[in-house]
Amino acid sequence: MDDGTSFRLGEARPGDRGVILRVLAPTLQAASALDPHELELRLLEFGFVEGAHVEVLHEGLLGGDPIAVKVDDMRVALRREEAMNVILTPEAS
């Protein structure tokens, strides 16, 4: 989003890696029981913070949802819709 190479975690596929640029407050009410700002806080609590390294490990069989990601040294599963609020820049090789 900043330089044309950033992407949303919700668009990533297994093996994709990146560094978190920012976590956005959801602009639309997701099909979730969580309030958009509560979702943002939960993502931050799970370690989705600026500068964290992220790798997509697995995706669900039906529609690729949910996804399992490694955030630094922790593993987290989340819906792609929720992952769309995490903006990454590709990790330098």
N, C-alpha and C positions, 0 to 999 in steps of 0.2 A: 504494500500500500504506500509506503514511503518512496521506494525507488523502482517500483515496477516488478521487483522480483519476490516480494513478500506474498504469502498465501495464507489461507485459513486452514487451521488444523482439520476442520470438517471436510475439506477437499483432498486431504492427503491419503495416500495408500500405504499398505505395509512396506516397510523399508525406508519410507521418507523420513528425513531428519530435518530439524531446524532449531532455531533459537527464538524464544518468545520475545516479540517486540512489545506487545501489549495485550491486555484482556479487556474486551469491550463489554459495556453494559448492554444486554440484549435490547434491541429496539422494538421487537415484536414479542407479544406474549406467546411463548412456546407452548406446545401441547404437554406441559409439565405442571406439576402441582406447585412448583417453586415460582415465587415472584421473581421477575427479572433481576432485581438487585440482590436478592438472596442467592440466585444462581451465580452471579458475579463473585460474591463473597465466598461461596463454596469452592469455586474454581481456584480462587486465591489460596484458600485454606489447603487445598489438595496439592499446592506447589506450583500452580500455573502462574508464575511471577516473571516479570521482565528479566531476561538474561538466562532463564532456565533452558536446559537442553532437552529436546523432545524427540522421541522416535516412535513411529507407529509400528506396533508389534504384530497385531492381528486385527481382523475385522470379522464381524458376524457373517454367517452363511447367507442369511436372508436379507438381501439389500445392503449388505456390508455394514449393518448396524447391530450392536454397538461396536466401537473400536476400543482396542486395548493399546495404551500408550505408556511409554517409559518417560517419566519426568524426572530428570536427574537420576537418582537411584531408586525411585519409587515407581510402582506400576499402578495404573488407574484405568478403569473402564468407564466410558461415557458415550452418550448418544452423539451422533454426528451433528444433530441440530444444536446441541450444547457446545460442541467443539468448534462450531462456526464462529464463536465469539473469541477465539484465541488466534491471534495474528502472529505468524512466524516469518522469519527470514531464513533462507536455506543455510544450512551449516557449511562452513568453509571446509573443503577437503584437505 
